[in-house]
């Protein structure tokens, strides 16, 4: 067995490493990696931190994750590289958007930002109707507002914020 096979065996036996719950339990049914792997580093990390916000580390880490998402979105906008397009990426974005369109899914503010970002990327690649850079800058303002809102709630509420209280 070569080194690659050994690593694959370890990952397959330990889903906490290869498919951790905080990236696979999103109500869309999509694993974060199915979208983030196609994005530039900063934008992929922004999506990742929004995805897991309030899930990994519980509510205590929610503000930290949203703040990291903002940091990485700023990085992505400062070093904009564009996005690699392929059929899998387009299909995964479409699956995510269809799933999140369901009225039965209770959406956090982070989910609304994910929907907005993924929708803008999808539209930009599908038919060039959206200025993706401009849309991400606009999303950045909303994300910064969410961070500030969460900071105020954390001070008032003693550090624990319910995922769905912010709506």
Secondary structure, DSSP 8 states (H G I E B T S, - for coil): --HHHHHHHHHHH-HHHHS-HHHH--TT---THHHHTTS-HHHHHHHHHHHHTTTTT-GGGHHHHHHHHHHHHHHHHHT-------HHHHHHHHHHHHHHT-TTS---HHHHHHHHHHHHHHHHHHHS-S-HHHHHHHHHHHHHHHHHHHHHHHHHHTT---TTTT-
